[in-house]
Amino acid sequence: VPKTSKPAGCSKTIQAAVNKANPGDTIKVPNGTYKEQVSIKGRGKKYIKLIGNPKAPSKVILEGGGKLANGVFVNGADGVTVNGFAATHQKANGFFVTNVNGYTLTNLTATLVGVYGLYAFNSIGGTMSNSTGAWNNDSGFYVGQTPPQSKPVRTILKNLKAYGNVLGYSGTNSRYVTITDSKFWNNGAGIVPNALDSEKYPPAENNVFTRNEIFWNNFNYYKGAPWPKRETSVAGSIPFPVGIGILLFGGRGNQITNNKIYGNWGAGAALVQALTLKDAATGDLKDNKVTGNT
């Protein structure tokens, strides 16, 4: 994708380059502001690498203008990499991956979007790393509706920063997720895996939250926020409490271990039965462990 003129082999827009790309191709995007939603769909686009500026993501901006749904949308294309972009003012999500086996989202920034900053749904495996989600209407980072697996593939979230969101991390019915070496602060609540009937495969289970710093999550978004406030996709009408570091809303086999948790006015770590589920027993808390935290 060229910055000004169109040299041989270049495309006028990011989407035009994606449309031309074959599986495994690399698309390089120079610094600039791009008012477009990039869609990478189908098996014919698997393993594509979309590369902006990994060292300075804020110089390659995907501007939603409050009208475009997503900055980058990946659907059904396994193993796609998105590296080095900043998404802002999207109506829905900054970076959205769904129905895939594996993905890499790294060196990204998502701010002031309508729902989630970095979002993975109904997918197996994948990584989110070295990224920031801030001032988003729902959560900075989200992994949801993970299909149950006989041989689980873990999803790794590492070296993330989340602040100013309703929730730093939200995971409705998420499985096999490890969040580590990350910071969650000044959100309504820090890390909130949860069980809801709004998505398949409840509850959240076999997630690991370790070596994170989770602090000052007292942002009362009910009283005002820098984005147009509306019902969140996960919480909906449920008044998720402000002032919680980690909240397990239902869940089985989750581990909260070796984290630094401080300055959260309500509780450092809280475990609550998910009473809102139609099948009440599915919302029971079972085999969760809270160990070795400060």
Residue frames relative to the residue before (quaternion, step in Angstrom):
aa qw qx qy qz dx dy dz
V 1.0000 0.0000 0.0000 0.0000 0.00 0.00 0.00
P 0.2681 -0.8020 0.5096 0.1587 3.61 -0.48 1.10
K 0.5275 -0.6335 0.4634 0.3251 3.55 -1.20 0.50
T 0.8139 0.1038 -0.0427 0.5701 3.61 0.90 -0.81
S 0.8072 0.1605 -0.0769 0.5628 3.60 0.05 -1.26
K 0.4491 -0.6992 0.4972 0.2493 3.56 -1.25 0.19
P 0.1722 -0.8000 0.5681 0.0869 3.58 -0.01 1.26
A 0.6744 -0.4842 0.3609 0.4249 3.57 -1.25 0.35
G 0.8017 0.2849 -0.2204 0.4771 3.55 -0.96 0.89
C 0.6349 0.5222 -0.3316 0.4628 3.59 1.28 -0.04
S 0.3251 -0.7248 0.5771 0.1897 3.54 -1.31 0.44
K 0.5816 -0.6255 0.3996 0.3329 3.55 -1.12 0.64
T 0.7922 0.1444 -0.0659 0.5892 3.59 1.08 -0.74
I 0.6421 -0.4969 0.3990 0.4261 3.56 -1.29 0.24
Q 0.6645 0.5163 -0.3150 0.4389 3.57 0.89 -0.91
A 0.6253 0.5338 -0.3428 0.4546 3.58 1.00 -0.73
A 0.6424 0.5109 -0.3194 0.4736 3.58 1.04 -0.75
V 0.6332 0.5183 -0.3279 0.4720 3.59 1.01 -0.81
N 0.6487 0.5358 -0.3206 0.4351 3.58 0.92 -0.88
K 0.6998 0.4589 -0.2620 0.4807 3.58 1.07 -0.71
A 0.5953 0.6444 -0.3477 0.3310 3.56 1.15 -0.64
N 0.3122 -0.7117 0.6032 0.1794 3.52 -1.26 0.65
P 0.6899 -0.4584 0.3304 0.4524 3.62 -1.17 0.30
G 0.8190 0.2476 -0.2017 0.4767 3.56 -0.91 0.96
D 0.4874 0.6696 -0.4382 0.3493 3.60 1.22 -0.09
T 0.3056 -0.7160 0.5957 0.1976 3.56 -1.29 0.45
I 0.1383 -0.7696 0.6212 0.0519 3.55 -0.93 1.00
K 0.1463 -0.8031 0.5751 0.0542 3.56 -0.67 1.11
V 0.1326 -0.8012 0.5833 0.0162 3.55 -0.85 1.09
P 0.3391 -0.7612 0.5130 0.2060 3.63 -0.64 1.03
N 0.6988 -0.4364 0.3566 0.4406 3.54 -1.34 0.17
G 0.4248 0.6795 -0.5207 0.2946 3.55 -1.09 0.74
T 0.4469 -0.6506 0.5353 0.3009 3.55 -1.36 -0.04
Y 0.1060 -0.8118 0.5742 -0.0052 3.54 -0.75 1.12
K 0.1804 -0.7931 0.5766 0.0771 3.57 -0.58 1.16
E 0.5135 0.6061 -0.4441 0.4145 3.52 0.43 1.26
Q 0.3526 -0.6658 0.6040 0.2599 3.53 -1.32 0.42
V 0.2429 -0.7753 0.5698 0.1234 3.56 -0.79 1.02
S 0.0909 -0.8025 0.5896 0.0099 3.58 -0.69 1.13
I 0.0532 -0.7696 0.6362 -0.0121 3.55 -0.87 1.07
K 0.1061 0.8511 -0.4919 0.1494 3.56 -0.03 1.31
G 0.8294 0.3083 -0.2138 0.4138 3.50 -1.18 0.74
R 0.6774 -0.5192 0.3494 0.3866 3.54 -1.29 0.43
G 0.6158 0.5791 -0.3424 0.4101 3.57 1.13 -0.54
K 0.7132 0.3899 -0.2477 0.5273 3.58 1.31 -0.11
K 0.3398 0.7637 -0.4974 0.2320 3.61 1.18 0.31
Y 0.8449 0.2067 -0.1868 0.4567 3.52 -1.29 0.68
I 0.3503 0.7157 -0.5230 0.3025 3.61 1.14 0.42
K 0.2056 -0.7491 0.6174 0.1243 3.55 -1.13 0.72
L 0.1081 -0.7796 0.6163 0.0256 3.56 -0.67 1.17
I 0.0260 -0.8487 0.5233 -0.0713 3.56 -0.24 1.33
G 0.1422 -0.7743 0.6133 0.0632 3.54 -0.83 1.07
N 0.7044 -0.3559 0.3114 0.5293 3.58 -0.41 -1.25
P 0.2412 -0.8249 0.4919 0.1395 3.61 0.12 1.23
K 0.6865 0.4776 -0.2925 0.4637 3.60 1.09 -0.64
A 0.7917 0.0977 -0.0469 0.6012 3.60 1.18 -0.50
P 0.1330 -0.8467 0.5105 0.0693 3.62 0.44 1.20
S 0.6155 0.5846 -0.3507 0.3955 3.60 1.07 -0.64
K 0.6218 0.5465 -0.3407 0.4456 3.60 1.26 -0.17
V 0.7067 0.3319 -0.2446 0.5749 3.60 1.28 -0.11
I 0.0195 -0.8662 0.4951 -0.0644 3.55 0.12 1.35
L 0.1818 -0.7218 0.6589 0.1091 3.52 -1.04 0.92
E 0.1199 -0.8340 0.5386 0.0014 3.57 -0.24 1.33
G 0.2456 -0.8160 0.5111 0.1119 3.57 -0.52 1.21
G 0.2782 -0.8080 0.4826 0.1919 3.56 1.20 -0.43
G 0.5948 -0.5902 0.3560 0.4137 3.57 1.23 0.36
K 0.6837 0.4813 -0.2733 0.4756 3.60 1.28 0.03
L 0.6875 0.4587 -0.2887 0.4833 3.60 0.96 -0.80
A 0.5231 -0.6865 0.4077 0.2980 3.58 -0.89 0.94
N 0.8239 0.0175 0.0555 0.5637 3.60 0.76 -1.06
G 0.5125 -0.5956 0.5022 0.3612 3.55 -1.25 0.37
V 0.7640 -0.0502 0.0601 0.6404 3.56 0.85 -1.09
F 0.0868 -0.7904 0.6064 0.0105 3.57 -0.88 1.01
V 0.0510 -0.7905 0.6101 -0.0181 3.58 -0.64 1.18
N 0.0689 0.8046 -0.5817 0.0975 3.58 -0.68 1.11
G 0.8694 0.0372 -0.0490 0.4903 3.54 -0.64 1.15
A 0.6003 0.5169 -0.3690 0.4861 3.59 1.24 0.30
D 0.2856 -0.8026 0.5029 0.1463 3.57 -0.24 1.29
G 0.8702 0.2287 -0.1241 0.4185 3.50 -1.31 0.53
V 0.3485 0.7415 -0.5053 0.2708 3.61 1.14 0.47
T 0.2029 -0.7531 0.6154 0.1133 3.56 -1.15 0.76
V 0.0320 -0.7503 0.6600 0.0184 3.56 -1.02 0.91
N 0.0587 0.8355 -0.5260 0.1474 3.56 -0.45 1.27
G 0.8689 0.1843 -0.1245 0.4423 3.56 -0.82 1.04
F 0.5531 0.5898 -0.4098 0.4222 3.60 0.90 0.94
A 0.2233 -0.7219 0.6314 0.1741 3.53 -1.37 0.33
A 0.1129 -0.7868 0.6050 0.0455 3.58 -0.79 1.05
T 0.0815 0.8047 -0.5828 0.0777 3.58 -0.95 0.87
H 0.8445 0.2009 -0.1691 0.4668 3.53 -1.27 0.66
Q 0.3336 0.7126 -0.5451 0.2893 3.61 1.05 0.66
K 0.5495 -0.6274 0.4436 0.3281 3.56 -1.08 0.72
A 0.7770 0.2508 -0.1339 0.5616 3.59 1.08 -0.71
N 0.8415 -0.1530 0.1723 0.4887 3.60 -0.07 -1.30
G 0.5407 -0.5997 0.4752 0.3496 3.53 -1.23 0.44
F 0.7872 -0.0678 0.1102 0.6030 3.56 0.66 -1.20
F 0.0373 -0.8350 0.5436 -0.0765 3.57 -0.45 1.27
V 0.0213 -0.7873 0.6149 -0.0389 3.56 -0.75 1.17
T 0.0860 0.8116 -0.5719 0.0832 3.61 -0.80 0.96
N 0.8530 0.1721 -0.1316 0.4749 3.55 -1.28 0.61
V 0.5325 0.6156 -0.4193 0.4021 3.57 0.90 0.91
N 0.3178 -0.6733 0.6247 0.2354 3.49 -1.41 0.24
G 0.8351 0.0106 -0.0679 0.5457 3.57 -0.11 1.34
Y 0.1776 0.7441 -0.6301 0.1332 3.53 -1.12 0.82
T 0.1749 -0.7539 0.6190 0.1335 3.56 -1.30 0.34
L 0.0052 0.7527 -0.6572 0.0389 3.55 -0.75 1.15
T 0.1835 0.8096 -0.5291 0.1758 3.58 -0.41 1.19
N 0.8291 0.1488 -0.1546 0.5162 3.55 -1.18 0.68
L 0.4316 0.6864 -0.4551 0.3681 3.53 0.85 1.08
T 0.1347 -0.7510 0.6383 0.1022 3.53 -1.29 0.47
A 0.0156 -0.7864 0.6174 -0.0140 3.56 -0.91 0.96
T 0.0724 0.8154 -0.5644 0.1059 3.57 -0.59 1.17
L 0.8686 0.1207 -0.0813 0.4736 3.53 -1.24 0.64
V 0.3928 0.6882 -0.5155 0.3261 3.56 0.89 0.96
G 0.6567 -0.5933 0.3283 0.3300 3.55 -1.23 0.54
V 0.7992 0.1739 -0.1021 0.5663 3.60 1.10 -0.57
Y 0.8354 -0.1199 0.1237 0.5220 3.63 -0.10 -1.25
G 0.5051 -0.6341 0.4946 0.3132 3.55 -1.17 0.63
L 0.7648 -0.0232 0.0619 0.6408 3.59 0.56 -1.24
Y 0.0416 -0.8431 0.5269 -0.0992 3.56 -0.56 1.25
A 0.0194 0.7735 -0.6329 0.0281 3.57 -0.84 1.03
F 0.0237 -0.8217 0.5655 -0.0667 3.56 -0.82 1.06
N 0.8631 0.0338 -0.0357 0.5026 3.55 -1.07 0.86
S 0.5226 0.6343 -0.3893 0.4160 3.55 1.03 0.85
I 0.3528 -0.7197 0.5653 0.1952 3.53 -1.28 0.50
G 0.8433 0.0688 -0.0795 0.5271 3.55 -0.76 1.07
G 0.3773 0.7170 -0.5383 0.2319 3.55 -1.33 -0.05
T 0.2107 -0.7709 0.5873 0.1280 3.55 -1.31 0.30
M 0.0790 -0.7105 0.6947 0.0801 3.50 -1.32 0.63
S 0.1293 0.8194 -0.5426 0.1319 3.58 -0.66 1.05
N 0.8598 0.1807 -0.1080 0.4653 3.54 -1.36 0.37
S 0.5542 0.6314 -0.3509 0.4135 3.57 1.09 0.73
T 0.2807 -0.7530 0.5784 0.1403 3.54 -1.32 0.45
G 0.0489 -0.7597 0.6477 0.0320 3.55 -1.09 0.84
A 0.1071 0.8294 -0.5304 0.1391 3.59 -0.46 1.19
W 0.8654 0.0865 -0.0792 0.4873 3.53 -1.17 0.79
N 0.3858 0.7021 -0.4982 0.3317 3.54 0.86 1.04
N 0.6026 -0.6423 0.3588 0.3091 3.54 -1.05 0.86
D 0.7495 0.2407 -0.1967 0.5845 3.61 1.21 -0.26
S 0.7807 -0.2820 0.1963 0.5220 3.63 -0.12 -1.13
G 0.5768 -0.5900 0.4427 0.3509 3.52 -1.23 0.54
F 0.7915 0.0621 0.0120 0.6079 3.56 1.03 -0.92
Y 0.0057 -0.8126 0.5805 -0.0514 3.57 -0.99 0.83
V 0.0282 0.7350 -0.6775 0.0029 3.54 -1.11 0.84
G 0.0840 0.8425 -0.5224 0.1012 3.59 -0.55 1.11
Q 0.8445 0.1801 -0.1646 0.4768 3.50 -1.42 0.46
T 0.1369 0.7982 -0.5693 0.1413 3.58 0.71 1.07
P 0.4156 -0.7120 0.4951 0.2744 3.63 -0.67 0.98
P 0.4978 -0.6269 0.4978 0.3336 3.62 -1.00 0.74
Q 0.1073 -0.8084 0.5787 0.0069 3.58 -1.01 0.87
S 0.4676 -0.6749 0.4952 0.2839 3.59 -1.00 0.83
K 0.7488 0.1546 -0.1080 0.6354 3.57 1.19 -0.63
P 0.2299 -0.8474 0.4593 0.1348 3.59 0.29 1.29
V 0.2044 -0.7173 0.6553 0.1189 3.51 -1.18 0.83
R 0.3332 -0.7809 0.4932 0.1896 3.57 -0.58 1.10
T 0.2990 -0.6962 0.6234 0.1930 3.52 -1.26 0.61
I 0.1861 -0.8170 0.5425 0.0594 3.58 -0.71 1.09
L 0.0496 -0.7541 0.6549 0.0046 3.56 -0.90 1.06
K 0.1087 0.8291 -0.5266 0.1535 3.56 -0.45 1.23
N 0.8451 0.1068 -0.1093 0.5123 3.55 -1.11 0.78
L 0.3483 0.7268 -0.5016 0.3145 3.54 0.80 1.12
K 0.1637 -0.7445 0.6353 0.1241 3.54 -1.32 0.44
A 0.0316 0.7958 -0.6021 0.0562 3.56 -0.80 1.04
Y 0.1930 0.7775 -0.5797 0.1491 3.58 -0.74 1.05
G 0.8128 0.3068 -0.2161 0.4456 3.54 -1.23 0.54
N 0.5407 0.6097 -0.4077 0.4119 3.60 1.26 0.25
V 0.6210 -0.4566 0.4308 0.4694 3.58 -1.26 0.05
L 0.7738 -0.0008 0.0230 0.6330 3.59 0.92 -0.97
G 0.4870 -0.6566 0.4805 0.3176 3.58 -0.97 0.78
Y 0.7622 -0.0262 0.0425 0.6454 3.54 0.94 -1.04
S 0.0237 -0.7681 0.6397 0.0166 3.54 -1.05 0.83
G 0.0278 0.8080 -0.5876 0.0340 3.54 -0.98 0.80
T 0.1205 -0.8009 0.5842 0.0516 3.58 -0.06 1.25
N 0.8447 -0.0809 -0.0026 0.5290 3.55 -0.65 1.22
S 0.2939 0.7584 -0.5206 0.2598 3.56 0.98 0.88
R 0.1174 -0.7878 0.6034 0.0387 3.56 -1.16 0.73
Y 0.8636 0.1823 -0.1064 0.4579 3.49 -1.37 0.47
V 0.4293 0.6832 -0.4722 0.3549 3.59 1.08 0.74
T 0.1053 -0.7582 0.6403 0.0639 3.55 -1.01 0.88
I 0.0604 -0.7656 0.6401 0.0209 3.57 -0.83 1.05
T 0.1131 0.8199 -0.5430 0.1419 3.55 -0.59 1.15
D 0.8551 0.1726 -0.1186 0.4743 3.55 -1.32 0.48
S 0.5300 0.6233 -0.3925 0.4201 3.57 1.05 0.83
K 0.3154 -0.7451 0.5600 0.1780 3.56 -1.30 0.35
F 0.0466 -0.7750 0.6299 -0.0212 3.55 -0.97 1.01
W 0.2245 0.7888 -0.5439 0.1778 3.58 -0.49 1.17
N 0.8376 0.2103 -0.1646 0.4766 3.55 -1.29 0.53
N 0.4364 0.6202 -0.5116 0.4040 3.57 1.06 0.82
G 0.6400 -0.4592 0.4000 0.4686 3.57 -1.25 0.00
A 0.7371 -0.0983 0.0574 0.6662 3.55 1.10 -0.84
G 0.5604 -0.6722 0.3813 0.2977 3.55 -1.07 0.75
I 0.8020 -0.0560 0.1138 0.5837 3.57 0.36 -1.31
V 0.0418 0.8330 -0.5435 0.0949 3.58 -0.53 1.17
P 0.0338 -0.7515 0.6588 -0.0083 3.63 -0.07 1.24
N 0.0034 -0.8400 0.5387 -0.0649 3.59 -0.85 0.88
A 0.3277 -0.7168 0.5841 0.1940 3.52 -1.34 0.37
L 0.1226 0.7841 -0.5945 0.1294 3.56 -0.66 1.17
D 0.5102 -0.6483 0.4759 0.3047 3.57 -1.21 0.51
S 0.4985 0.6762 -0.4183 0.3455 3.59 1.24 -0.16
E 0.7635 0.2111 -0.1447 0.5929 3.60 1.26 -0.31
K 0.6066 -0.5803 0.4080 0.3588 3.58 -1.26 0.40
Y 0.8411 0.3237 -0.1996 0.3847 3.48 -1.49 0.15
P 0.1990 0.7693 -0.5899 0.1432 3.66 0.73 0.82
P 0.6731 -0.1577 -0.7073 -0.1477 1.56 -2.30 1.07
A 0.6496 -0.4046 0.4002 0.5041 3.57 -1.24 -0.50
E 0.1353 0.8205 -0.5441 0.1115 3.59 -0.78 0.92
N 0.8419 0.2072 -0.1806 0.4643 3.49 -1.37 0.56
N 0.3924 0.6763 -0.5118 0.3560 3.55 0.97 0.95
V 0.1989 -0.7731 0.5945 0.0960 3.56 -1.19 0.63
F 0.0589 -0.7755 0.6286 0.0011 3.57 -0.85 1.04
T 0.1801 0.8242 -0.5006 0.1940 3.56 -0.21 1.27
R 0.8563 0.1330 -0.1332 0.4809 3.55 -1.19 0.77
N 0.4448 0.6671 -0.4749 0.3628 3.57 1.03 0.81
E 0.3051 -0.6972 0.6084 0.2251 3.55 -1.34 0.29
I 0.0114 -0.8219 0.5622 -0.0913 3.55 -0.46 1.29
F 0.2178 0.8236 -0.4701 0.2309 3.57 -0.08 1.27
W 0.8610 0.1752 -0.1252 0.4608 3.54 -1.34 0.52
N 0.3395 0.7452 -0.5125 0.2583 3.60 1.00 0.71
N 0.3078 0.7600 -0.4853 0.3036 3.51 0.50 1.36
F 0.3400 0.7664 -0.4842 0.2503 3.57 1.25 0.37
N 0.1917 -0.8079 0.5504 0.0873 3.59 -0.38 1.23
Y 0.1491 -0.8313 0.5334 0.0469 3.55 0.18 1.33
Y 0.5161 0.6313 -0.4228 0.3955 3.60 1.21 -0.29
K 0.7266 0.4381 -0.2350 0.4743 3.57 1.07 -0.71
G 0.7812 -0.2693 0.1634 0.5390 3.58 1.22 0.03
A 0.0226 0.7944 -0.6038 0.0624 3.54 -1.05 0.79
P 0.5565 -0.6418 0.4127 0.3286 3.61 -1.15 0.47
W 0.6799 0.3915 -0.3068 0.5388 3.59 1.23 0.32
P 0.6116 -0.5400 0.4023 0.4153 3.62 -1.14 0.42
K 0.3185 -0.7971 0.4842 0.1691 3.56 -0.36 1.24
R 0.1090 0.7661 -0.6271 0.0894 3.55 -1.03 0.88
E 0.6828 -0.4407 0.3388 0.4741 3.57 -1.21 0.07
T 0.3988 -0.7075 0.5272 0.2498 3.55 -0.97 0.84
S 0.6011 -0.5979 0.3929 0.3562 3.56 -1.14 0.65
V 0.7117 0.4212 -0.2589 0.4990 3.57 1.00 -0.77
A 0.7572 0.4097 -0.2314 0.4531 3.53 0.60 -1.12
G 0.1315 -0.8093 0.5578 0.1288 3.58 0.97 -0.80
S 0.7970 -0.2249 0.1923 0.5265 3.52 -0.71 -1.07
I 0.4814 0.6525 -0.4517 0.3722 3.59 1.27 0.05
P 0.3083 -0.7742 0.5177 0.1937 3.63 -0.58 1.04
F 0.1597 -0.8011 0.5711 0.0811 3.57 0.25 1.24
P 0.4683 -0.7330 0.4152 0.2664 3.57 -0.70 1.06
V 0.3911 -0.6695 0.5813 0.2467 3.52 -1.17 0.70
G 0.7655 0.3997 -0.2671 0.4277 3.55 -1.11 0.66
I 0.5575 0.5743 -0.4008 0.4458 3.60 1.14 0.60
G 0.4154 -0.7060 0.5141 0.2543 3.58 -0.92 0.88
I 0.7697 -0.0668 0.0824 0.6296 3.57 0.70 -1.17
L 0.0403 -0.7918 0.6094 -0.0042 3.56 -0.90 0.97
L 0.1465 -0.7393 0.6513 0.0875 3.56 -0.79 1.08
F 0.0995 -0.7800 0.6173 0.0263 3.58 -0.50 1.22
G 0.7529 -0.1082 0.0056 0.6492 3.51 0.36 1.35
G 0.3994 0.7419 -0.4929 0.2169 3.57 -1.24 0.05
R 0.1699 -0.7790 0.6005 0.0609 3.51 -1.24 0.65
G 0.8738 0.1276 -0.0832 0.4617 3.53 -1.10 0.77
N 0.4167 0.6988 -0.4801 0.3280 3.59 1.14 0.57
Q 0.2016 -0.7850 0.5775 0.0983 3.57 -1.13 0.67
I 0.0829 -0.7471 0.6590 0.0259 3.54 -0.94 1.02
T 0.1843 0.8338 -0.4811 0.1983 3.55 -0.10 1.28
N 0.8793 0.0778 -0.0598 0.4660 3.55 -1.14 0.81
N 0.4113 0.6808 -0.4936 0.3518 3.56 0.99 0.89
K 0.3375 -0.6619 0.6133 0.2681 3.54 -1.36 0.28
I 0.0237 0.8141 -0.5728 0.0923 3.58 -0.49 1.24
Y 0.2466 0.7925 -0.5197 0.2026 3.60 -0.46 1.14
G 0.8099 0.3436 -0.2227 0.4199 3.54 -1.31 0.39
N 0.5064 0.6132 -0.4432 0.4137 3.58 1.25 0.27
W 0.4296 -0.7726 0.3998 0.2423 3.56 -0.41 1.24
G 0.7101 0.4642 -0.2823 0.4479 3.60 0.98 -0.70
A 0.7476 -0.2627 0.2193 0.5692 3.57 0.66 -1.13
G 0.5254 -0.6090 0.4849 0.3435 3.53 -1.19 0.52
A 0.7702 -0.0809 0.0885 0.6264 3.54 0.78 -1.12
A 0.0375 -0.8062 0.5898 -0.0266 3.57 -0.83 1.03
L 0.1425 -0.7692 0.6196 0.0648 3.57 -1.06 0.83
V 0.0167 0.8167 -0.5699 0.0892 3.57 -0.59 1.20
Q 0.4788 -0.6540 0.5012 0.3029 3.57 -0.94 0.86
A 0.3949 -0.7149 0.5268 0.2353 3.59 -0.99 0.86
L 0.1227 -0.8549 0.5031 0.0309 3.55 0.27 1.31
T 0.5997 0.6078 -0.3544 0.3812 3.60 1.20 -0.35
L 0.5430 0.6366 -0.4076 0.3657 3.63 1.20 -0.26
K 0.5491 -0.6088 0.4594 0.3418 3.57 -1.09 0.70
D 0.7102 0.3061 -0.1998 0.6016 3.56 1.08 -0.78
A 0.2968 -0.8192 0.4593 0.1725 3.55 0.09 1.32
A 0.6318 0.5580 -0.3458 0.4121 3.60 1.00 -0.74
T 0.5909 0.5785 -0.3628 0.4295 3.59 1.15 -0.60
G 0.6970 0.4805 -0.2715 0.4579 3.57 1.13 -0.56
D 0.4235 0.7125 -0.4645 0.3117 3.56 1.28 0.08
L 0.4176 -0.6663 0.5577 0.2658 3.54 -1.24 0.56
K 0.0912 0.8091 -0.5716 0.1011 3.60 -0.69 1.10
D 0.8876 0.0396 -0.0235 0.4583 3.54 -1.08 0.86
N 0.3816 0.6904 -0.5217 0.3248 3.60 1.02 0.73
K 0.1680 -0.7932 0.5806 0.0739 3.58 -1.11 0.69
V 0.0706 -0.7511 0.6557 0.0308 3.55 -1.05 0.91
T 0.1840 0.8185 -0.5067 0.1988 3.58 -0.18 1.29
G 0.8739 0.2026 -0.1092 0.4281 3.53 -1.21 0.59
N 0.4659 0.6799 -0.4511 0.3423 3.60 1.19 0.40
T 0.3089 -0.7062 0.5968 0.2229 3.55 -1.30 0.41
